[in-house]
Amino acid sequence: MKIQFLHPAILVQDIGISKRFYVDVLGLRVIEEHQDFVLFEMHFSIHQAQALWKTVFGEEGHDAVLPRNKDCVHLYFETDDLEGAYSRIGSRVDLIHPIARQPWGQMVFRFRDPDGYLVEIGDPMPNYAEWASYAGKFFSGPFESCTGPGAGDRTGLSALSERET
């Protein structure tokens, strides 16, 4: 038996508002749509919270079906025109911060969607093989991408182990 992950679905309060946000503000393309569900390109989807609650539990839901701590959900997108995306989107969203360089070197901006989920848009990160090759110059050990002297400072993550110098 093979189990395969297809796509994440976030629960939203109003499917129409959220769909318009992801289409009109972020420019995502809808590839499948049903009454209470929208699947966008890149296999990202939104689902009307109350409808899913009723489908899963067989009863009318309530406000508790939406996550209480939306900071636990992080929606990450990349663009080859970060300045253009910020110019088009920045004034239309609940901005957390403007474009800023992250400890690992990437430029990003972050904001909230209509349901309060954390959304990040950044410039493209290199593919893993390229990144690992680059990171190997600075890191060592079995987890080269997250170990070595100062790894936590460079990546913004705690280092698993520090190599003796």
C-alpha positions as CSV (number, residue, x, y, z in Angstrom):
1,M,0.0,0.0,0.0
2,K,1.3,3.4,-1.0
3,I,0.2,6.6,0.9
4,Q,1.0,9.8,-0.8
5,F,0.6,13.4,0.3
6,L,-1.4,15.5,-2.2
7,H,-1.9,19.0,-0.8
8,P,-2.3,21.0,2.3
9,A,-5.8,22.6,2.9
10,I,-6.3,25.5,5.2
11,L,-9.6,26.0,6.8
12,V,-11.2,29.4,6.1
13,Q,-14.1,31.4,7.5
14,D,-15.4,32.6,4.1
15,I,-14.4,30.7,1.0
16,G,-15.4,33.6,-1.3
17,I,-13.2,36.2,0.5
18,S,-10.3,33.8,0.7
19,K,-10.5,32.7,-2.9
20,R,-10.6,36.4,-4.1
21,F,-7.6,37.1,-1.9
22,Y,-5.5,34.2,-3.3
23,V,-6.5,35.0,-6.9
24,D,-6.7,38.8,-6.9
25,V,-4.0,39.7,-4.4
26,L,-1.5,36.8,-4.8
27,G,-2.3,36.0,-8.4
28,L,-2.8,32.2,-7.9
29,R,-4.6,30.2,-10.5
30,V,-7.5,28.0,-9.6
31,I,-7.2,24.5,-11.0
32,E,-10.2,22.9,-9.4
33,E,-13.2,24.4,-7.5
34,H,-16.2,23.0,-5.7
35,Q,-18.8,24.7,-3.5
36,D,-16.7,24.7,-0.3
37,F,-13.2,23.8,-1.7
38,V,-10.7,25.5,-4.0
39,L,-7.5,23.9,-5.3
40,F,-4.9,26.3,-6.6
41,E,-1.8,25.7,-8.7
42,M,1.1,24.4,-6.7
43,H,-1.3,22.0,-4.9
44,F,-2.4,24.5,-2.2
45,S,-6.1,24.5,-1.2
46,I,-8.6,26.3,0.9
47,H,-11.7,24.6,2.5
48,Q,-14.7,26.3,4.1
49,A,-14.3,25.5,7.8
50,Q,-18.0,25.0,8.7
51,A,-18.6,22.7,5.7
52,L,-15.6,20.5,6.4
53,W,-16.6,20.3,10.1
54,K,-20.1,19.0,9.1
55,T,-18.6,16.5,6.6
56,V,-16.1,15.1,9.2
57,F,-18.2,15.1,12.3
58,G,-21.8,15.0,10.9
59,E,-22.9,18.1,12.7
60,E,-22.9,21.9,12.4
61,G,-19.6,23.4,13.4
62,H,-18.8,26.4,15.4
63,D,-16.0,29.0,15.6
64,A,-13.7,26.5,17.3
65,V,-13.1,24.7,14.0
66,L,-10.7,27.4,13.0
67,P,-7.2,27.1,14.5
68,R,-6.8,29.3,17.6
69,N,-3.1,29.9,17.0
70,K,-2.8,30.7,13.3
71,D,0.9,31.4,13.8
72,C,1.4,27.6,13.7
73,V,0.5,27.7,9.9
74,H,3.1,29.3,7.6
75,L,2.3,29.6,3.9
76,Y,5.5,30.1,1.9
77,F,5.7,31.3,-1.7
78,E,8.6,32.4,-3.9
79,T,8.7,34.9,-6.8
80,D,11.4,35.9,-9.2
81,D,10.2,39.6,-8.8
82,L,10.1,40.3,-5.1
83,E,10.1,44.1,-5.4
84,G,7.2,43.8,-8.0
85,A,5.2,41.5,-5.7
86,Y,5.7,43.7,-2.7
87,S,4.7,46.8,-4.7
88,R,1.5,45.0,-5.9
89,I,0.6,43.3,-2.6
90,G,2.1,45.3,0.3
91,S,-0.6,47.9,0.5
92,R,-3.4,45.3,0.1
93,V,-2.6,43.1,3.1
94,D,-2.2,43.1,6.8
95,L,1.6,43.5,6.5
96,I,3.8,42.0,9.2
97,H,7.0,43.5,7.8
98,P,8.3,44.9,4.5
99,I,11.1,43.2,2.5
100,A,13.9,42.2,4.8
101,R,17.0,40.0,4.5
102,Q,16.8,36.9,6.6
103,P,19.8,35.4,8.5
104,W,20.3,32.8,5.8
105,G,20.5,35.6,3.1
106,Q,17.0,35.3,1.5
107,M,14.9,38.4,1.1
108,V,11.2,38.1,2.1
109,F,8.2,40.0,3.3
110,R,5.4,38.6,5.5
111,F,1.7,39.4,6.0
112,R,-1.6,37.9,7.1
113,D,-4.3,36.5,4.9
114,P,-8.0,37.3,5.5
115,D,-8.2,34.5,8.1
116,G,-5.0,35.6,9.9
117,Y,-2.7,32.9,8.6
118,L,1.0,33.9,8.2
119,V,2.0,34.2,4.6
120,E,5.6,34.7,3.4
121,I,6.8,35.6,-0.1
122,G,10.5,35.4,-0.8
123,D,13.0,35.5,-3.6
124,P,13.9,32.0,-4.9
125,M,16.1,29.8,-2.8
126,P,18.5,27.6,-4.7
127,N,17.5,24.0,-5.2
128,Y,18.7,21.7,-2.4
129,A,21.6,20.2,-4.3
130,E,23.0,23.7,-5.0
131,W,22.3,24.8,-1.5
132,A,23.9,21.8,0.1
133,S,27.0,22.3,-2.1
134,Y,27.2,25.9,-1.0
135,A,26.4,25.1,2.6
136,G,29.1,22.4,2.6
137,K,31.7,25.1,2.4
138,F,30.5,26.4,5.8
139,F,29.0,23.4,7.6
140,S,30.3,19.9,8.4
141,G,29.0,16.8,10.1
142,P,26.2,14.3,9.3
143,F,23.7,17.1,8.9
144,E,25.8,19.5,6.8
145,S,23.1,21.9,6.1
146,C,22.4,22.6,9.8
147,T,25.6,22.0,11.7
148,G,29.0,23.5,12.1
149,P,30.4,26.7,13.7
150,G,27.9,29.4,13.7
151,A,25.2,27.4,11.8
152,G,22.5,28.8,14.0
153,D,23.6,32.4,13.2
154,R,23.7,31.8,9.5
155,T,20.5,29.8,9.1
156,G,18.3,31.4,11.9
157,L,18.0,27.9,13.3
158,S,19.6,26.3,16.3
159,A,22.6,24.2,15.3
160,L,22.3,20.5,15.9
161,S,26.0,20.3,16.8
162,E,29.0,22.6,16.6
163,R,32.2,21.4,15.0
164,E,35.3,22.0,17.1
165,T,37.6,24.5,15.4
